[in-house]
């Protein structure tokens, strides 16, 4: 796998882990993964920017609005 593809896959897996942490209420994991995904914008901006393919963010997953 090309380096860019493996990097993209790693980020995608972290996003899935982050959104699952939001869904299950695992705040420690949510913070940890958010810190890993933060590229210098700050945690709040990073959390707000993370979305799934359907443009649902952590708040959607936390409140259960993913149907």
C-alpha positions as CSV (number, residue, x, y, z in Angstrom):
1,X,0.0,0.0,0.0
2,X,1.3,3.5,-0.8
3,X,2.4,5.7,2.1
4,X,-0.4,8.2,1.4
5,X,-3.0,5.4,1.3
6,X,-1.8,3.9,4.5
7,X,-1.8,7.3,6.2
8,X,-5.3,7.9,5.0
9,X,-6.4,4.5,6.3
10,X,-4.9,5.2,9.7
11,X,-6.7,8.6,9.9
12,X,-10.0,7.0,8.9
13,X,-9.6,4.3,11.6
14,X,-8.9,7.0,14.2
15,X,-12.0,8.9,13.0
16,X,-14.1,5.8,13.4
17,X,-12.6,5.2,16.9
18,X,-13.3,8.8,17.8
19,X,-16.9,8.7,16.7
20,X,-17.5,5.3,18.4
21,X,-16.0,6.8,21.6
22,X,-18.6,9.6,21.3
23,X,-21.4,7.1,20.7
24,X,-20.4,5.0,23.8
25,X,-19.6,8.0,26.0
26,X,-16.0,7.0,26.5
27,X,-14.7,10.5,27.2
28,X,-11.1,9.5,28.0
29,X,-10.8,7.7,24.6
30,X,-12.5,10.6,22.9
31,X,-10.0,13.1,24.3
32,X,-7.1,10.9,23.5
33,X,-8.0,10.3,19.8
34,X,-9.0,14.0,19.4
35,X,-5.5,14.9,20.6
36,X,-4.0,12.5,18.1
37,X,-6.0,13.9,15.2
38,X,-5.3,17.6,16.2
39,X,-3.0,19.1,13.6
40,X,-2.5,22.4,15.4
41,X,-6.0,23.8,15.1
42,X,-6.8,23.1,18.7
43,X,-9.0,20.4,20.2
44,X,-12.3,22.2,19.9
45,X,-11.8,22.9,16.2
46,X,-10.6,19.4,15.6
47,X,-13.6,17.9,17.4
48,X,-16.0,20.2,15.4
49,X,-14.4,19.3,12.1
50,X,-14.5,15.5,12.5
51,X,-17.4,14.0,10.5
52,X,-18.3,10.7,9.1
53,X,-19.2,10.1,5.4
54,X,-22.7,11.4,6.1
55,X,-21.4,14.6,7.7
56,X,-22.4,13.5,11.2
57,X,-20.1,14.7,14.0
58,X,-19.4,13.7,17.6
59,X,-22.6,15.4,18.9
60,X,-24.7,13.3,16.5
61,X,-23.1,10.1,17.7
62,X,-23.2,11.1,21.4
63,X,-27.0,11.8,21.3
64,X,-27.7,8.8,19.2
65,X,-28.8,10.6,16.0
66,X,-27.1,8.3,13.6
67,X,-30.1,6.4,12.1
